Amino acid sequence: MDWFNDFINSVRSLEMPPALNDILDIAVLAFVILKLIQFMRDTRTGSIVKGVIILLVVYMFAYTVNMKVTLYLLGKIFNIGVLALIVLFQPELRRSIEKVGYFGWGMLSKLGGENGDVGAWTRAIDVISETCENLSATTTGALIVIERETKLGELVETGVVLNAEPSRELLGTIFFPKTPLHDGAVIMRDGMVYAAACFLPKPENEKMLPSELGSRHRAAIGMSENSDAVVIVVSEETGGISIAENGELVRGFSKDTLKKALRDKILSDKLKMKLKRPEKRSSQNNG
């Protein structure tokens, strides 16, 4: 680790204006506090944080009036408390760290121009939207996972690798009842139907979900909790089209609204600008 310490010392040796140091210090601190607040708001930590605060108040009171037995017991609790919290909130901590990685990698990808095949994803989104509309009309259940930064290799291994060009016929056949691949999820990678019949993880707090949600919707929420994937669900009971992302389920999509949502989520603003340029040229030529 000597090389790492040398690197840190060399960075510290760089002279920076005091004002810039203060700005960076405040920005980092504000970002950390914001993420901690979001973490507590979006997970089950709220009530436990209140309990920790109460214990701290009791500890301060016991220290003030010199309550030796209480101080001893609370000291033992605090010694093991940090480790217990890490074990208890391991899934939430993991997801939070993953989201930081998604954010950082996404920024690097945009700076480096790493955008993937725009044309392939544009065609795939059109096919997905049209297929979901057809499946919705016939109340045929479907579960489609769009892979983003987080690779889903472990889930691919639970299904059958296809790596095929997307089409309405292919997706319709996969999700047609009683076919060999209909039971499970399709995973889209790089605009291709990469795998089918894949099994998705369950939600962390499955018991707290509404009872009317079926297995597909629950699997979609669980998948979106464990990755940055966008998951599309077609209900076989109502034909409703939904999207799960970041552990949240949004319902009531049509073909057009689904297409717009997927383009906004999958294609960056820079890529959408590239898609608009040929349309402008063609309109000028037609004029």
Secondary structure by P-SEA (a helix, b strand, c coil): caaaaaaaaaaaaccccaaaaaaaaaaaaaaaaaaaaaaaaaccaaaaaaaaaaaaaaaaaaaaacaaaaaaaaaaaaaaaaaaaaaaaaaaaaaaaaaaaaaaaaaaaaaacccccaaaaaaaaaaaaaaaaaaaaacccbbbbbbccccaaaaaaacccccccccaaaaaaaaccccccccbbbbbccccccccbbbbbcccccccccccccaaaaaaaaaaaaccbbbbbbbcccccccccccccccccccaaaaaaaaaaccccaaaaaaaaaaaaaaaaaac
